[in-house]
Structures are given as structure tokens and as C-alpha cells.
Amino acid sequence: MATSFSFASNGKAIVEARRAESRIKEAHQVSVAGHLRIELDEYDARIRTFVPGYEEMIGRAAAVLRFVAVSSPTVVDLGIGTGALSAACLQSRPDARIVGVDSDPGMLVGARARLADAGHVELIESDFLAAALPKCDAFVACISLHHIRTEVEKRAFYRRCFEALVPSGILVTADCFPGKRARVAEYQREAWLVHLRQSYTSREAEQHLESWAGEDVYFPLADEIAWLQAAGFGAEVLWRRDAFAVIAGFKDQEAARTQRPDANGLAGRPGVAPGT
């Protein structure tokens, strides 16, 4: 079983096994604003104080759509939030059709306002873990898949995405993916605190990480790459800044030649990711 890193307030990254699958639904019942302890109208400004390199990260994630060869691709944004990633996707691919899924109705209000001038946008209030995944050309996600709390659930979800994608489809996720070694994750945690201290006191910065650790699960980058490969994807790391990264899974002929997923996405070639 893989371990995940919880950036709690004891000054070190605590390595802990995550087995409580029953907490998944509970975590998704909490609104994003409540989880982050902010007001919804603060979200767009505050997320940049929380996540190092946020603008560059969503830009790199959206740029992956250049690898989608078809015209007018259908792009499903998993946990669309206020629509920042979808807006970046439309800058990268103005011909895209966006389907945004989020369980938080307040976030969908923000997304609807941000994407009001876009021609082809559909917003769905639903938990993307429970909803049927539509057939599409790309899945994109930013700071949302860390709510999947267990290895088994993450592997199964990647397999579901693989099966829903058309041939040559892509899954892109931008999130916190620490190094596999505890001392590397600890170094990355400190880098995150340095960023937080630009906007908050040292005590507030520690409290933020402790609060988020109650719901967010950050699996090591190397494990995430291996799980994408086990689901059948050809996996790539496209951007990396300390603990944060943009990774992509390609469902294409090259991946088909090298990956041998099993029916449950629970076996496959081990992956080695740079910078872990």
C-alpha cells in the first residue's frame, strides 16, 4: 500500500497510511470555502496566496490541450471551482467545449460568471467521484484530485478516466505531489511555508497546512505516475515546482504499446518520475 504525506504542523511531513475509505464522502460534503476557511468571493485572490506558482501551473496544464489533435475537443473540468483552469483551457483551445463538474454550488456561480462569454460551456453540480464520466477528449483538474483519499480509489478513478476518454485522449492534473522520500517532502513542505509566509504570519501558515491536512491527501509523484501507467496511460511530468506539478496521462498508440493495465487498474509497469 502506498503512503501519503500530510503536511501537518509539527514541522515535518508526517508519513501516514490512508485506509479510511468511508471518509471520502464526508470530505466531499464540505464546501471549498469552508475547507479553506475563506469567503467564496475571496477565492480567486486567496488561492494564489495558498498555492506557489498557481498562474504558471494552470497555464501549463491548459497548454497540454495542444496535444489534442481533434478540432472542437470536449474538455471535462473535474472540480471546476470558479473556472480559472477552464478559462485558461479556452485561451489555449478557443474551439473547446467545456463541461465543468463541481459539487459546490457557490463555486459554480463563480465559474458561470467567469465563463459567461464562452460559447460552449456546460456546468454540472455533482461529485465527480460519484457521477458517470462523460465520453470526452480530455479531463483536466487543478487542486481537486487530492480529495481522493485512498490509493485504491485513486487507481480506480484513473481507470474510469481512461475508459471514458476517446482514443488519443488526455488526462491532466495539477496538484501537490511530494517527493517519495520523507526528507524530500519535508524540504518541499518548508518551501510551501516560505510561500505562505509572504501573505500570512508563520503561525497562520502552519495553521493552514494543518487545516488542509485534515481533508487533502498528497500522494508521492512517483506513485501517481505509476498509477496512471497501471490504468493504461502513457504518463509525463510536464511541470514541477517543489511539491507542485502538472502531470498528464496520454491514451494513445504509444501508451498502448508499452502499458499493460489490468481490469481494475491495480497493476502495471512501475513509473519513475523526475525530481522525486
C-alpha positions in Angstrom: 0.0 0.0 0.0 1.3 3.5 -0.9 1.8 6.1 1.8 0.7 9.8 1.5 2.2 12.9 3.0 0.2 15.0 5.4 1.8 18.5 5.8 0.8 18.9 9.4 2.0 21.5 11.9 4.8 19.5 13.7 7.4 20.9 11.4 7.8 17.7 9.5 5.9 15.8 6.8 4.1 13.0 8.6 4.1 9.8 6.6 0.8 8.0 7.2 -1.1 5.1 5.7 -4.6 6.2 4.4 -7.1 3.4 4.8 -10.4 5.1 5.8 -12.4 4.9 2.6 -15.5 5.8 4.5 -14.2 9.4 4.9 -14.3 10.1 1.2 -17.9 11.1 1.1 -17.6 13.1 4.2 -14.7 15.1 2.7 -16.8 15.9 -0.4 -19.7 17.3 1.7 -17.5 20.2 2.9 -17.6 23.3 0.7 -14.3 24.6 -0.7 -14.7 27.9 1.1 -15.3 26.1 4.4 -12.3 23.9 3.8 -10.1 26.8 3.1 -11.7 29.0 5.8 -12.4 31.8 3.4 -15.4 33.6 1.8 -16.3 32.5 -1.7 -15.7 35.9 -3.1 -12.2 35.8 -1.8 -11.3 32.5 -3.5 -9.6 33.7 -6.7 -7.3 36.1 -4.9 -6.6 33.9 -1.9 -5.8 30.7 -3.9 -2.8 32.5 -5.3 -1.5 33.1 -1.8 -2.0 29.5 -0.9 -0.5 27.7 -4.0 3.0 28.6 -5.2 3.2 29.3 -8.9 -0.6 29.0 -9.3 -0.8 31.0 -12.5 2.0 29.2 -14.2 0.7 25.9 -13.1 -2.8 26.3 -14.6 -1.2 27.8 -17.7 1.0 24.7 -18.1 -2.0 22.4 -17.5 -4.1 24.2 -20.1 -1.3 24.2 -22.6 -1.4 20.3 -22.7 -4.6 20.7 -24.8 -2.3 21.5 -27.7 -1.6 17.7 -27.9 -5.3 17.0 -28.5 -5.4 16.6 -32.3 -9.1 16.8 -32.9 -11.0 20.1 -33.6 -13.6 21.3 -31.1 -12.5 18.9 -28.3 -14.8 18.2 -25.4 -12.9 19.0 -22.2 -14.2 17.9 -18.8 -13.0 20.0 -15.9 -13.1 17.9 -12.7 -13.8 20.2 -9.8 -14.1 23.3 -11.9 -14.2 25.7 -9.0 -14.5 29.3 -10.2 -13.4 28.3 -13.7 -9.8 29.5 -13.7 -8.4 26.4 -15.4 -11.3 26.2 -17.9 -10.7 29.8 -18.8 -7.0 29.0 -19.4 -8.1 26.0 -21.5 -10.2 28.2 -23.7 -7.3 30.5 -24.2 -5.2 27.5 -25.3 -8.0 26.0 -27.3 -10.8 28.5 -28.1 -12.6 25.8 -30.1 -13.0 23.6 -27.0 -16.3 22.7 -25.5 -16.1 22.8 -21.7 -18.0 20.6 -19.3 -17.4 21.7 -15.7 -18.3 19.4 -12.8 -18.3 20.6 -9.2 -20.3 19.6 -6.1 -20.1 23.1 -4.6 -23.0 25.3 -6.0 -21.2 28.5 -4.8 -18.2 27.6 -6.9 -20.4 27.0 -9.9 -21.8 30.5 -9.6 -18.2 31.9 -9.9 -17.5 29.6 -12.9 -20.7 30.7 -14.6 -19.7 34.4 -14.2 -16.1 33.8 -15.4 -17.1 31.8 -18.4 -20.2 33.8 -19.3 -18.8 34.9 -22.7 -17.6 31.5 -23.7 -19.6 29.8 -26.4 -19.8 26.2 -25.3 -19.8 25.7 -21.6 -22.0 23.2 -19.6 -21.8 23.3 -15.8 -22.9 20.3 -13.7 -23.5 20.3 -10.0 -22.2 16.8 -9.0 -19.5 15.0 -7.2 -17.2 13.9 -10.0 -16.3 10.7 -8.0 -19.9 9.6 -7.9 -21.1 10.9 -11.3 -20.8 9.0 -14.5 -17.9 10.3 -16.5 -18.9 11.5 -20.0 -17.0 10.5 -23.1 -14.5 13.2 -23.9 -11.2 14.2 -25.4 -9.6 15.5 -22.2 -10.1 15.5 -18.5 -8.4 18.4 -16.7 -8.2 19.0 -12.9 -6.5 21.6 -10.8 -6.2 21.3 -7.0 -9.1 18.8 -6.9 -8.0 15.2 -7.2 -6.2 15.4 -3.8 -9.7 14.9 -2.3 -9.5 11.3 -3.4 -8.2 9.8 -0.1 -7.0 6.3 -0.8 -4.7 4.5 -3.2 -7.5 2.1 -4.2 -9.9 5.0 -5.0 -7.2 6.9 -7.0 -6.3 3.9 -9.1 -9.9 3.1 -9.8 -10.6 6.7 -10.7 -7.7 6.9 -13.2 -9.0 3.7 -14.8 -12.5 5.2 -15.1 -11.0 8.3 -16.8 -9.0 6.1 -19.2 -12.1 4.2 -20.2 -14.2 7.4 -20.7 -11.6 9.1 -22.9 -11.6 8.7 -26.6 -8.6 7.2 -28.3 -5.8 9.8 -28.2 -7.5 11.4 -25.2 -5.6 13.1 -22.3 -5.9 13.4 -18.6 -4.2 16.4 -17.0 -4.0 17.0 -13.2 -2.2 19.9 -11.5 -1.7 19.5 -7.7 0.6 18.8 -4.8 2.7 15.7 -5.5 5.5 15.5 -2.9 8.7 13.6 -3.3 8.6 9.9 -2.2 11.3 10.3 0.4 10.3 11.9 3.7 13.3 14.2 3.8 12.5 15.5 0.3 8.8 16.0 1.3 10.0 17.9 4.4 12.1 20.2 2.2 9.1 20.8 -0.1 6.9 21.5 2.9 9.3 24.2 4.0 9.3 25.7 0.5 5.5 25.8 0.7 5.7 27.6 4.1 8.1 30.2 2.6 5.4 31.0 0.0 2.6 31.2 2.6 4.7 33.5 4.8 4.6 36.1 2.1 1.0 36.6 2.9 0.5 35.2 6.4 2.3 35.0 9.7 4.3 31.9 10.5 1.6 30.7 12.8 -1.1 31.3 10.2 1.0 29.5 7.6 1.4 26.4 9.9 -2.3 26.5 10.7 -3.3 26.5 7.0 -1.2 23.3 6.4 -2.6 21.7 9.5 -6.2 22.5 8.5 -5.8 21.3 4.9 -4.2 18.1 6.1 -7.5 17.0 7.6 -9.0 16.6 4.1 -6.3 16.7 1.5 -4.2 13.7 0.6 -1.0 14.2 -1.3 0.4 11.0 -2.8 4.1 11.0 -4.0 4.6 12.0 -7.6 6.3 8.7 -8.4 3.3 6.7 -7.2 0.9 8.9 -9.2 2.9 8.3 -12.3 2.9 4.5 -11.7 -0.9 4.5 -11.1 -1.5 6.4 -14.4 0.6 3.8 -16.2 -1.3 1.0 -14.4 -4.5 2.4 -15.7 -3.2 2.3 -19.3 -1.9 5.8 -19.8 1.5 6.9 -21.0 2.4 9.3 -18.2 4.5 12.5 -18.4 5.6 15.2 -15.9 5.1 18.5 -17.7 5.9 21.0 -15.0 7.4 20.8 -11.5 7.9 23.4 -8.7 8.9 22.0 -5.4 5.9 19.8 -4.3 3.6 21.0 -7.0 3.4 19.5 -10.5 1.4 19.1 -13.7 1.2 15.5 -14.8 -0.6 14.1 -17.9 -1.8 10.7 -18.9 -1.9 10.0 -22.7 -4.3 7.4 -24.1 -2.6 6.9 -27.4 -0.9 4.2 -29.5 2.5 4.8 -27.9 0.9 4.1 -24.4 -0.9 1.0 -25.8 2.5 -0.4 -26.9 4.1 0.0 -23.5 1.4 -0.3 -20.9 -0.4 -3.5 -19.8 -3.2 -2.4 -17.4 -5.3 -5.0 -15.7 -9.1 -4.8 -15.5 -9.1 -2.9 -12.2 -6.1 -0.6 -12.9 -4.3 -2.3 -10.0 -1.2 -3.5 -11.8 1.1 -2.2 -14.5 4.6 -1.0 -15.1 6.2 0.9 -12.3 6.9 4.6 -13.2 9.9 6.7 -12.4 9.2 10.5 -12.2 12.0 13.1 -12.3 12.5 15.2 -9.2 11.1 12.7 -6.7 
